[in-house]
């Protein structure tokens, strides 16, 4: 019986080598009028070095490993010209193929929390190459040295238990994180529970979730409102309250009036350090969802934080391969696609790892950093039309299972907020990329 990741890879191969994908995602009707090789194989192969080195590596791998001599050499300039003809949304589409074929009834590896698909949303900024086009498209800011840097704002809707990016966006800095978070709404599904940090809650934000019958868990400061401060003073661990829009609320373009109300539940979590966390939630039933579960539940939001570390430091998102908005968006959504592909392969192995971990002090998990290294070039074979995906997945499985790390739950390290204050951002230079 094929694993879920085998089925997903097979579906991806069918899509990538279909007759229609280029026609659907080319920028202009006049593009790709000749019968050319599909360009996606090269673009998904972790292009982080000099393009000349990457092209040489790609052609040699195709010729000697994949035994396909029909590919002719091409220059980095030819690749840059060709990629301009491809809409970046093709990689969002390929990610949707993974998602649609992962969340199916036959996949027994899907993890839920009390029947919910547990999602988290978080935003971040990402450093972009300094070009006039990118300044105009994404915006710029000052760093700690008052130097002007080009940045974009990222928002991720992330399944923290299955490590799948459900939706992602790279946008202009002027667009607020809350607005981007609501932009993920088209990907919300019944029985989703979404976790948010302190920057998101507002009456409208909670109202939009309630209106679409989507459950949420949101952290708020202890001084967030009079209702919250009264709850803190009460020393209760849980309380159901009714909230209304604040006095100076803006009702423009809203589908409710000043008489609108929401029933919410407040939960108090006392941390070991003595701090208090206050959580807003739509999970009103205290019998089914006792207060004691919310500390662990909110902590699971950390999964989206660690994903940003993975995206920027392991997948090296900020080492972009071009200076145009199109190339930056291609790199961004391609990284998301690769991350999701890696996750579905790893998720198939976790049950076997859990079985091998029985009797040991720690459960084991696949080393994420090494797994991306093992995927380099092998992702070409995995998605190659004439190579059975099962053989490559078996090879990856062996490598992944040999290189694991322990899962140490309950670690409590002091957060150093200045850790990255003086960090140098990755430099994107035109002629001095890493060629190793």
Secondary structure as GFF3:
##gff-version 3
##sequence-region A 1 436
A	DSSP	alpha_helix	4	16	.	.	.	ID=ss1
A	DSSP	alpha_helix	21	25	.	.	.	ID=ss2
A	DSSP	alpha_helix	40	43	.	.	.	ID=ss3
A	DSSP	alpha_helix	51	60	.	.	.	ID=ss4
A	DSSP	pi_helix	61	65	.	.	.	ID=ss5
A	DSSP	alpha_helix	76	83	.	.	.	ID=ss6
A	DSSP	alpha_helix	89	102	.	.	.	ID=ss7
A	DSSP	beta_strand	117	127	.	.	.	ID=ss8
A	DSSP	alpha_helix	132	138	.	.	.	ID=ss9
A	DSSP	beta_strand	140	142	.	.	.	ID=ss10
A	DSSP	beta_strand	148	159	.	.	.	ID=ss11
A	DSSP	beta_strand	164	171	.	.	.	ID=ss12
A	DSSP	alpha_helix	177	182	.	.	.	ID=ss13
A	DSSP	three_ten_helix	183	187	.	.	.	ID=ss14
A	DSSP	beta_strand	192	196	.	.	.	ID=ss15
A	DSSP	alpha_helix	203	211	.	.	.	ID=ss16
A	DSSP	beta_strand	215	220	.	.	.	ID=ss17
A	DSSP	alpha_helix	226	234	.	.	.	ID=ss18
A	DSSP	beta_strand	238	244	.	.	.	ID=ss19
A	DSSP	beta_strand	261	270	.	.	.	ID=ss20
A	DSSP	beta_strand	276	281	.	.	.	ID=ss21
A	DSSP	three_ten_helix	291	293	.	.	.	ID=ss22
A	DSSP	alpha_helix	294	299	.	.	.	ID=ss23
A	DSSP	alpha_helix	302	309	.	.	.	ID=ss24
A	DSSP	pi_helix	310	314	.	.	.	ID=ss25
A	DSSP	alpha_helix	325	356	.	.	.	ID=ss26
A	DSSP	beta_strand	363	366	.	.	.	ID=ss27
A	DSSP	alpha_helix	368	375	.	.	.	ID=ss28
A	DSSP	alpha_helix	378	382	.	.	.	ID=ss29
A	DSSP	alpha_helix	389	402	.	.	.	ID=ss30
A	DSSP	beta_strand	404	407	.	.	.	ID=ss31
###
